[in-house]
Amino acid sequence: MALDELKSAIPDFAKDLKLNLGSVIGNSELPQQQLWGTVLACAIASRSPKVLRELEPEAKAVLSAEAYTAAKSAAAIMAMNNVFYRTRHLLSDPEYGNLRAGLRMNVIGKPGVEKVDFELWSLAVSAINGCGQCLDSHEQVLRKAGVDRETIQEAVKIASVIQAVGVTREAEAVLAE
């Protein structure tokens, strides 16, 4: 199992990450599609080739072709949106918020999977990318759809652990050079 290989590659000083990775993925109460779509989108967003290489095969094996593509789409569209909306939020001139974005985001309206799943994946990627405006927006959509806070927090926990594992693995690779 790729998850076990990834866990075994985490250095001893990051034992908490190893334990948390096993817990947030192995003991998740999310349905398999939500879980593995979140894992795949976050592995992509982590920008860690090592993490993506280890987690992608299992995600691909579990997800339907449509869900696999939608999870990758969530990572892609949020890579753009998180930069754009985070920047508009951080600029001190509030007038930027009144300007038309003019960016195509069609996949958000027709993601190819249940809207709730895509929103959950988008929220998790937004957590990694640190866009408060996107986090708020996706959280509100999820809450209006009846998703409980525990499910939302579960996705954020997955995002935080995958990001931390990616950072740790990449740092160790650099230090080993």
Residue frames as a rotation matrix with the C-alpha (Angstrom) as fourth column:
MET 1
0.581 0.814 0.000 0.00
0.814 -0.581 0.000 0.00
0.000 0.000 -1.000 0.00
ALA 2
-0.018 -0.595 0.804 1.40
0.552 -0.676 -0.488 3.39
0.834 0.435 0.340 -1.00
LEU 3
0.679 0.317 0.663 0.16
-0.324 -0.680 0.658 4.99
0.659 -0.661 -0.359 2.22
ASP 4
0.925 -0.374 -0.062 2.36
0.260 0.507 0.822 2.63
-0.276 -0.777 0.566 4.24
GLU 5
0.172 -0.893 0.416 5.34
0.962 0.061 -0.266 3.45
0.212 0.445 0.870 2.02
LEU 6
0.168 -0.049 0.985 4.74
0.118 -0.991 -0.070 7.16
0.979 0.128 -0.160 2.50
LYS 7
0.918 0.210 0.336 4.44
-0.299 -0.191 0.935 6.75
0.261 -0.959 -0.113 6.26
SER 8
0.728 -0.684 -0.059 7.65
0.623 0.622 0.474 4.73
-0.288 -0.382 0.878 6.41
ALA 9
0.028 -0.728 0.685 9.49
0.835 -0.360 -0.417 7.50
0.550 0.583 0.598 4.54
ILE 10
0.688 0.228 0.689 8.60
-0.134 -0.893 0.429 10.10
0.713 -0.388 -0.584 7.17
PRO 11
-0.344 -0.937 -0.066 11.62
-0.055 0.091 -0.994 10.72
0.937 -0.338 -0.083 9.42
ASP 12
-0.222 0.198 -0.955 11.50
0.853 0.513 -0.092 9.86
0.472 -0.835 -0.283 13.11
PHE 13
-0.922 -0.159 -0.352 11.58
0.332 -0.794 -0.509 13.51
-0.199 -0.586 0.785 14.18
ALA 14
-0.643 0.749 -0.159 8.18
-0.748 -0.569 0.342 13.88
0.166 0.339 0.926 12.46
LYS 15
-0.966 0.231 -0.117 6.58
0.250 0.949 -0.191 10.84
0.066 -0.214 -0.975 14.11
ASP 16
-0.438 0.850 -0.292 3.44
0.030 -0.310 -0.950 12.87
-0.899 -0.425 0.110 14.84
LEU 17
-0.211 0.329 -0.921 2.97
-0.921 -0.383 0.074 13.38
-0.328 0.863 0.383 11.10
LYS 18
-0.842 -0.146 -0.519 3.32
-0.348 0.883 0.316 9.66
0.412 0.446 -0.795 10.49
LEU 19
-0.818 0.562 -0.123 0.68
0.462 0.513 -0.723 8.91
-0.343 -0.649 -0.679 13.11
ASN 20
-0.253 0.747 -0.614 -1.60
-0.257 -0.664 -0.702 11.67
-0.933 -0.020 0.360 11.88
LEU 21
-0.523 0.027 -0.852 -1.31
-0.853 -0.009 0.523 10.58
0.006 1.000 0.028 8.25
GLY 22
-0.924 0.172 -0.342 -2.40
0.140 0.983 0.117 7.07
0.356 0.060 -0.932 9.18
SER 23
-0.635 0.694 -0.339 -5.22
0.478 0.009 -0.878 8.46
-0.606 -0.720 -0.338 11.28
VAL 24
-0.282 0.578 -0.766 -6.68
-0.470 -0.779 -0.415 11.08
-0.836 0.243 0.491 8.93
ILE 25
-0.366 0.147 -0.919 -6.66
-0.893 0.223 0.391 8.71
0.263 0.963 0.050 5.96
GLY 26
-0.813 -0.083 -0.576 -6.90
-0.068 0.997 -0.047 5.28
0.578 0.002 -0.816 7.57
ASN 27
-0.703 0.550 -0.450 -9.54
0.675 0.317 -0.666 6.15
-0.224 -0.772 -0.594 10.16
SER 28
-0.923 0.351 -0.159 -11.52
-0.379 -0.900 0.215 8.75
-0.068 0.259 0.964 8.24
GLU 29
-0.409 0.871 0.274 -15.29
0.375 0.434 -0.819 8.59
-0.832 -0.232 -0.504 8.42
LEU 30
-0.191 0.310 -0.931 -15.63
-0.759 -0.649 -0.060 10.38
-0.623 0.695 0.359 5.10
PRO 31
0.821 0.429 0.377 -17.14
-0.043 0.704 -0.709 8.37
-0.570 0.566 0.596 2.25
GLN 32
0.156 -0.847 0.508 -14.39
0.694 0.460 0.554 6.94
-0.703 0.265 0.660 0.02
GLN 33
0.279 -0.034 0.960 -14.99
0.875 -0.404 -0.269 9.41
0.396 0.914 -0.083 -2.81
GLN 34
0.929 0.062 0.364 -14.83
-0.065 -0.943 0.327 12.42
0.363 -0.328 -0.872 -0.48
LEU 35
0.719 -0.690 0.087 -11.79
0.031 0.156 0.987 11.01
-0.695 -0.707 0.134 1.30
TRP 36
0.032 -0.795 0.605 -9.70
0.765 0.409 0.498 10.08
-0.644 0.447 0.621 -1.73
GLY 37
0.474 0.153 0.867 -10.76
0.720 -0.634 -0.282 13.15
0.506 0.758 -0.411 -3.72
THR 38
0.979 -0.150 0.138 -9.58
-0.203 -0.773 0.601 15.27
0.016 -0.617 -0.787 -0.79
VAL 39
0.459 -0.853 0.248 -6.35
0.246 0.390 0.887 13.28
-0.854 -0.346 0.389 -0.57
LEU 40
0.093 -0.425 0.900 -5.63
0.985 0.173 -0.020 13.63
-0.148 0.888 0.435 -4.29
ALA 41
0.694 0.216 0.686 -6.48
0.409 -0.903 -0.130 17.34
0.592 0.371 -0.716 -4.49
CYS 42
0.929 -0.352 0.112 -4.35
-0.293 -0.517 0.804 18.04
-0.225 -0.780 -0.584 -1.41
ALA 43
0.332 -0.844 0.421 -1.44
0.569 0.535 0.624 15.93
-0.752 0.032 0.658 -2.65
ILE 44
0.219 -0.196 0.956 -1.44
0.906 -0.322 -0.274 18.03
0.362 0.926 0.107 -5.82
ALA 45
0.819 0.189 0.541 -1.76
0.057 -0.966 0.251 21.28
0.571 -0.175 -0.802 -3.85
SER 46
0.836 -0.533 -0.128 1.11
0.194 0.070 0.978 20.26
-0.513 -0.843 0.162 -1.56
ARG 47
0.764 -0.528 -0.370 3.47
-0.616 -0.426 -0.663 20.60
0.192 0.734 -0.651 -4.54
SER 48
-0.061 -0.782 0.620 5.40
-0.773 0.430 0.467 17.60
-0.632 -0.450 -0.631 -3.27
PRO 49
0.001 0.025 -1.000 6.23
-0.874 0.485 0.011 15.16
0.486 0.874 0.022 -6.07
LYS 50
-0.894 -0.400 -0.201 7.04
-0.250 0.818 -0.518 12.49
0.372 -0.413 -0.831 -3.47
VAL 51
-0.653 0.721 0.234 3.67
-0.232 0.104 -0.967 12.79
-0.721 -0.685 0.100 -1.74
LEU 52
0.164 0.741 -0.651 1.77
-0.906 -0.149 -0.397 12.91
-0.391 0.655 0.647 -5.03
ARG 53
-0.308 -0.358 -0.882 3.59
-0.747 0.665 -0.009 9.86
0.590 0.655 -0.472 -6.40
GLU 54
-0.993 -0.116 -0.027 2.76
-0.070 0.752 -0.656 7.86
0.096 -0.649 -0.754 -3.27
LEU 55
-0.573 0.819 0.026 -0.90
-0.070 -0.018 -0.997 8.85
-0.816 -0.573 0.068 -2.86
GLU 56
-0.301 0.472 -0.829 -2.09
-0.909 -0.406 0.099 9.21
-0.289 0.783 0.551 -6.46
PRO 57
-0.781 0.011 -0.624 -2.17
-0.359 0.811 0.463 5.49
0.511 0.586 -0.629 -7.37
GLU 58
-0.820 0.514 -0.254 -4.48
0.548 0.573 -0.610 4.62
-0.168 -0.639 -0.751 -4.49
ALA 59
-0.395 0.687 -0.609 -6.69
-0.267 -0.721 -0.640 7.62
-0.879 -0.090 0.469 -5.19
LYS 60
-0.475 0.165 -0.864 -6.91
-0.880 -0.062 0.471 6.59
0.024 0.984 0.175 -8.83
ALA 61
-0.897 0.095 -0.431 -7.79
0.042 0.991 0.130 3.02
0.440 0.098 -0.893 -7.84
VAL 62
-0.676 0.647 -0.352 -10.59
0.564 0.147 -0.813 4.14
-0.474 -0.748 -0.464 -5.50
LEU 63
-0.302 0.555 -0.775 -12.09
-0.293 -0.828 -0.479 7.04
-0.907 0.082 0.413 -7.44
SER 64
0.537 0.498 0.680 -14.22
0.615 0.320 -0.720 6.80
-0.577 0.806 -0.135 -10.55
ALA 65
-0.319 -0.655 0.685 -12.70
0.944 -0.285 0.168 8.39
0.085 0.700 0.709 -13.63
GLU 66
0.309 0.534 0.787 -15.05
0.439 -0.814 0.379 11.35
0.843 0.229 -0.486 -13.18
ALA 67
0.981 0.061 -0.183 -14.14
0.192 -0.339 0.921 11.85
-0.006 -0.939 -0.344 -9.52
TYR 68
0.184 -0.983 -0.003 -10.42
0.855 0.159 0.494 11.47
-0.485 -0.093 0.870 -10.27
THR 69
-0.325 -0.248 0.913 -10.65
0.796 -0.592 0.123 14.20
0.510 0.767 0.390 -12.91
ALA 70
0.607 0.647 0.462 -12.82
0.269 -0.714 0.646 16.40
0.747 -0.268 -0.608 -10.68
ALA 71
0.787 -0.388 -0.480 -10.33
0.499 -0.056 0.865 16.19
-0.363 -0.920 0.149 -7.79
LYS 72
-0.307 -0.914 0.267 -7.53
0.908 -0.197 0.370 17.24
-0.285 0.356 0.890 -10.13
SER 73
-0.089 0.379 0.921 -9.79
0.618 -0.704 0.349 20.01
0.781 0.600 -0.172 -11.44
ALA 74
0.893 0.409 -0.189 -10.43
0.381 -0.460 0.802 21.24
0.241 -0.788 -0.566 -7.89
ALA 75
0.272 -0.881 -0.388 -6.68
0.704 -0.093 0.704 21.48
-0.656 -0.464 0.595 -7.28
ALA 76
-0.476 -0.491 0.729 -6.17
0.875 -0.343 0.341 23.29
0.083 0.801 0.593 -10.59
ILE 77
0.183 0.628 0.756 -8.97
0.509 -0.719 0.473 25.83
0.841 0.298 -0.451 -10.32
MET 78
0.933 0.161 -0.323 -8.20
0.360 -0.375 0.854 26.59
0.016 -0.913 -0.407 -6.69
ALA 79
-0.072 -0.994 -0.087 -4.52
0.923 -0.100 0.373 27.14
-0.379 -0.054 0.924 -7.52
MET 80
-0.540 -0.041 0.840 -5.74
0.577 -0.745 0.334 30.04
0.612 0.666 0.426 -9.63
ASN 81
0.402 0.846 0.350 -8.63
0.285 -0.479 0.830 31.23
0.870 -0.234 -0.434 -7.46
ASN 82
0.638 -0.173 -0.751 -6.69
0.766 0.046 0.641 31.13
-0.076 -0.984 0.162 -4.21
VAL 83
-0.528 -0.849 -0.038 -4.03
0.826 -0.523 0.208 33.46
-0.197 0.078 0.977 -5.59
PHE 84
-0.513 0.366 0.776 -6.56
0.387 -0.709 0.590 35.78
0.766 0.603 0.223 -7.21
TYR 85
0.509 0.850 0.134 -9.02
0.238 -0.289 0.927 36.07
0.827 -0.440 -0.350 -4.30
ARG 86
0.424 -0.457 -0.782 -6.35
0.891 0.055 0.451 36.07
-0.163 -0.888 0.430 -1.59
THR 87
-0.663 -0.709 0.241 -4.62
0.746 -0.653 0.132 38.95
0.064 0.268 0.961 -3.39
ARG 88
-0.209 0.664 0.718 -7.84
0.204 -0.688 0.696 40.93
0.956 0.292 0.008 -3.75
HIS 89
0.745 0.508 -0.432 -8.49
0.476 0.048 0.878 40.41
0.467 -0.860 -0.206 -0.06
LEU 90
0.210 -0.774 -0.597 -4.96
0.933 -0.024 0.360 41.43
-0.293 -0.632 0.717 0.95
LEU 91
-0.515 -0.350 0.782 -4.81
0.635 -0.769 0.074 44.58
0.576 0.535 0.619 -1.16
SER 92
-0.714 0.200 -0.670 -5.65
0.527 -0.477 -0.704 47.59
-0.461 -0.856 0.236 0.99
ASP 93
-0.796 0.457 -0.396 -7.75
-0.590 -0.734 0.337 49.16
-0.137 0.502 0.854 -1.79
PRO 94
-0.438 0.686 0.581 -11.26
0.020 0.654 -0.756 47.65
-0.899 -0.320 -0.300 -1.41
GLU 95
0.207 0.534 -0.820 -12.19
-0.792 -0.401 -0.461 48.75
-0.575 0.744 0.340 -4.95
TYR 96
-0.722 -0.493 -0.486 -10.46
-0.684 0.614 0.394 45.64
0.104 0.617 -0.780 -6.36
GLY 97
-0.812 0.468 0.348 -13.31
0.192 0.778 -0.598 43.66
-0.551 -0.419 -0.722 -4.82
ASN 98
0.164 0.911 -0.379 -15.74
-0.173 -0.352 -0.920 45.53
-0.971 0.216 0.100 -7.05
LEU 99
-0.265 -0.337 -0.904 -13.94
-0.929 -0.160 0.332 44.67
-0.256 0.928 -0.270 -10.27
ARG 100
0.823 0.541 -0.174 -15.12
-0.567 0.756 -0.328 41.78
-0.047 0.369 0.928 -12.42
ALA 101
0.287 -0.739 0.610 -12.80
-0.191 0.580 0.792 38.79
-0.939 -0.343 0.025 -12.05
GLY 102
0.534 -0.017 -0.845 -12.95
-0.835 -0.166 -0.524 37.91
-0.131 0.986 -0.102 -15.74
LEU 103
-0.663 -0.747 0.057 -11.51
-0.739 0.665 0.108 34.44
-0.119 0.030 -0.992 -15.11
ARG 104
0.071 0.673 -0.736 -13.11
-0.636 0.599 0.486 31.25
0.768 0.434 0.471 -16.38
MET 105
-0.765 -0.207 0.610 -14.28
-0.628 0.454 -0.633 28.95
-0.146 -0.867 -0.477 -13.61
ASN 106
-0.037 0.835 -0.548 -16.77
-0.856 0.256 0.449 26.75
0.515 0.486 0.706 -15.42
VAL 107
-0.461 -0.207 -0.863 -15.66
0.033 0.968 -0.250 23.60
0.887 -0.144 -0.439 -13.61
ILE 108
-0.981 0.137 0.141 -17.08
-0.160 -0.145 -0.976 24.92
-0.113 -0.980 0.164 -10.34
GLY 109
-0.226 0.965 -0.129 -20.57
-0.920 -0.255 -0.297 24.93
-0.320 0.052 0.946 -11.87
LYS 110
0.822 0.444 -0.356 -20.20
-0.549 0.785 -0.288 21.54
0.151 0.432 0.889 -13.58
PRO 111
0.023 -0.926 0.377 -17.49
-0.959 0.086 0.270 19.55
-0.283 -0.368 -0.886 -11.79
GLY 112
-0.159 -0.045 -0.986 -18.63
-0.632 0.772 0.066 16.12
0.759 0.633 -0.151 -12.97
VAL 113
-0.660 0.017 -0.751 -19.30
0.526 0.724 -0.446 14.91
0.537 -0.689 -0.487 -9.40
GLU 114
0.421 0.803 -0.422 -21.64
0.867 -0.218 0.449 15.85
0.268 -0.555 -0.788 -6.58
LYS 115
0.429 -0.194 0.882 -21.29
0.018 -0.975 -0.223 19.56
0.903 0.112 -0.414 -5.85
VAL 116
0.931 -0.045 0.362 -20.66
-0.365 -0.124 0.923 18.87
0.003 -0.991 -0.132 -2.15
ASP 117
0.658 -0.732 0.175 -17.66
0.657 0.672 0.342 16.67
-0.369 -0.110 0.923 -2.93
PHE 118
0.168 -0.593 0.788 -16.12
0.777 -0.412 -0.476 19.27
0.606 0.692 0.391 -5.23
GLU 119
0.603 0.117 0.789 -16.72
-0.254 -0.910 0.329 22.03
0.756 -0.399 -0.519 -2.68
LEU 120
0.955 -0.270 0.121 -15.08
-0.024 0.337 0.941 19.94
-0.295 -0.902 0.316 0.05
TRP 121
0.363 -0.858 0.363 -12.02
0.923 0.386 -0.011 19.35
-0.130 0.339 0.932 -2.14
SER 122
0.218 -0.226 0.950 -11.89
0.443 -0.844 -0.302 23.05
0.869 0.487 -0.084 -3.03
LEU 123
0.876 0.130 0.464 -12.07
-0.334 -0.529 0.780 23.99
0.347 -0.839 -0.420 0.64
ALA 124
0.789 -0.612 0.051 -9.22
0.402 0.578 0.710 21.61
-0.464 -0.540 0.702 1.51
VAL 125
0.105 -0.751 0.652 -7.01
0.953 -0.111 -0.281 23.02
0.284 0.651 0.704 -1.26
SER 126
0.442 0.128 0.888 -7.89
0.071 -0.992 0.108 26.55
0.894 0.015 -0.447 -0.13
ALA 127
0.989 -0.140 0.042 -6.70
-0.044 -0.009 0.999 25.64
-0.140 -0.990 -0.015 3.37
ILE 128
0.342 -0.915 0.216 -3.32
0.863 0.397 0.313 24.61
-0.372 0.079 0.925 1.96
ASN 129
-0.162 -0.404 0.900 -3.10
0.833 -0.545 -0.095 27.74
0.529 0.735 0.425 -0.18
GLY 130
-0.579 -0.154 -0.801 -4.21
0.747 -0.493 -0.445 30.02
-0.326 -0.856 0.401 2.65
CYS 131
-0.813 0.370 0.450 -7.08
0.027 -0.747 0.664 31.87
0.582 0.552 0.598 1.01
GLY 132
-0.874 0.460 -0.159 -9.48
0.168 -0.020 -0.986 33.01
-0.457 -0.888 -0.060 3.71
GLN 133
-0.367 0.766 -0.528 -12.02
-0.831 -0.525 -0.184 34.37
-0.418 0.371 0.829 1.25
CYS 134
-0.296 0.220 -0.929 -12.18
-0.648 0.669 0.365 31.03
0.702 0.710 -0.056 -0.60
LEU 135
-0.923 -0.042 -0.382 -12.33
0.235 0.725 -0.647 29.11
0.304 -0.687 -0.660 2.67
ASP 136
-0.702 0.697 -0.146 -15.29
-0.224 -0.410 -0.884 31.18
-0.676 -0.588 0.444 3.81
SER 137
-0.241 0.619 -0.748 -17.03
-0.969 -0.201 0.145 30.86
-0.061 0.759 0.648 0.47
HIS 138
-0.419 0.033 -0.907 -16.68
-0.366 0.908 0.203 27.06
0.831 0.417 -0.369 0.22
GLU 139
-0.970 0.080 -0.231 -17.51
0.243 0.423 -0.873 26.55
0.028 -0.902 -0.430 3.90
GLN 140
-0.550 0.813 -0.192 -20.74
-0.561 -0.530 -0.636 28.53
-0.619 -0.242 0.748 3.48
VAL 141
-0.139 0.474 -0.870 -21.76
-0.902 0.302 0.309 26.50
0.409 0.827 0.385 0.43
LEU 142
-0.662 -0.186 -0.726 -21.05
0.002 0.968 -0.250 23.27
0.749 -0.167 -0.641 2.30
ARG 143
-0.941 0.326 -0.089 -22.95
0.086 -0.022 -0.996 24.36
-0.327 -0.945 -0.007 5.42
LYS 144
-0.330 0.858 -0.394 -25.95
-0.860 -0.446 -0.249 25.45
-0.389 0.257 0.885 3.31
ALA 145
-0.128 0.218 -0.968 -25.89
-0.685 0.686 0.245 21.99
0.717 0.694 0.062 1.71
GLY 146
0.807 0.559 0.191 -26.17
-0.494 0.462 0.737 20.42
0.323 -0.689 0.649 5.18
VAL 147
0.227 -0.809 -0.543 -22.54
0.344 0.588 -0.732 19.38
0.911 -0.021 0.412 5.64
ASP 148
0.945 0.166 -0.281 -21.62
0.309 -0.181 0.934 19.40
0.105 -0.969 -0.222 9.32
ARG 149
0.697 -0.695 0.178 -18.62
-0.712 -0.700 0.054 21.12
0.087 -0.164 -0.983 10.82
GLU 150
0.353 -0.561 0.749 -16.98
-0.331 0.674 0.661 17.80
-0.875 -0.481 0.052 11.68
THR 151
0.621 -0.084 0.780 -16.88
0.677 0.560 -0.479 16.81
-0.396 0.825 0.404 8.00
ILE 152
0.888 -0.300 0.349 -15.43
-0.020 -0.783 -0.621 20.16
0.460 0.545 -0.701 7.04
GLN 153
0.532 -0.719 0.447 -12.83
-0.801 -0.256 0.542 19.91
-0.275 -0.647 -0.711 9.79
GLU 154
0.524 -0.312 0.792 -11.98
0.190 0.950 0.249 16.39
-0.830 0.020 0.557 8.62
ALA 155
0.776 -0.212 0.594 -11.08
0.602 -0.030 -0.798 17.75
0.187 0.977 0.104 5.17
VAL 156
0.738 -0.517 0.434 -8.98
-0.496 -0.851 -0.171 20.51
0.457 -0.089 -0.885 6.74
LYS 157
0.523 -0.556 0.647 -7.16
-0.511 0.403 0.759 17.96
-0.682 -0.728 -0.074 8.90
ILE 158
0.616 -0.277 0.737 -6.36
0.625 0.741 -0.244 15.90
-0.479 0.611 0.630 5.80
ALA 159
0.808 -0.288 0.514 -5.10
0.240 -0.635 -0.734 19.03
0.538 0.716 -0.444 4.06
SER 160
0.693 -0.551 0.465 -2.92
-0.715 -0.604 0.351 20.06
0.088 -0.576 -0.813 7.00
VAL 161
0.477 -0.521 0.707 -1.33
-0.174 0.733 0.658 16.66
-0.861 -0.437 0.259 7.43
ILE 162
0.647 -0.235 0.726 -0.68
0.735 0.445 -0.511 16.10
-0.202 0.864 0.460 3.71
GLN 163
0.817 -0.359 0.451 0.85
-0.094 -0.855 -0.511 19.59
0.568 0.375 -0.732 3.46
ALA 164
0.595 -0.607 0.527 3.07
-0.754 -0.192 0.629 18.97
-0.280 -0.771 -0.571 6.48
VAL 165
0.507 -0.397 0.765 4.20
0.271 0.916 0.296 15.59
-0.818 0.057 0.572 5.14
GLY 166
0.772 -0.181 0.610 5.00
0.603 -0.097 -0.792 17.19
0.202 0.979 0.034 1.79
VAL 167
0.759 -0.501 0.416 7.03
-0.508 -0.855 -0.103 19.98
0.407 -0.133 -0.903 3.37
THR 168
0.509 -0.561 0.653 8.91
-0.575 0.342 0.743 17.51
-0.640 -0.754 -0.148 5.56
ARG 169
0.587 -0.263 0.766 9.65
0.527 0.843 -0.114 15.07
-0.615 0.470 0.633 2.73
GLU 170
0.790 -0.281 0.545 10.86
0.401 -0.436 -0.806 17.80
0.464 0.855 -0.232 0.40
ALA 171
0.699 -0.559 0.445 13.02
-0.699 -0.667 0.259 19.41
0.152 -0.492 -0.857 3.10
GLU 172
0.492 -0.511 0.705 14.63
-0.220 0.710 0.669 16.06
-0.842 -0.484 0.237 3.88
ALA 173
0.700 -0.218 0.681 15.35
0.689 0.457 -0.562 15.51
-0.188 0.862 0.470 0.18
VAL 174
0.786 -0.414 0.459 17.07
-0.113 -0.827 -0.551 18.89
0.607 0.382 -0.697 -0.05
LEU 175
0.574 -0.560 0.597 19.09
-0.798 -0.216 0.563 18.27
-0.187 -0.800 -0.571 3.12
ALA 176
0.597 -0.312 0.739 20.18
0.128 0.946 0.297 14.86
-0.792 -0.083 0.605 1.83
GLU 177
0.950 -0.209 0.231 21.69
0.217 -0.087 -0.972 16.36
0.223 0.974 -0.037 -1.36
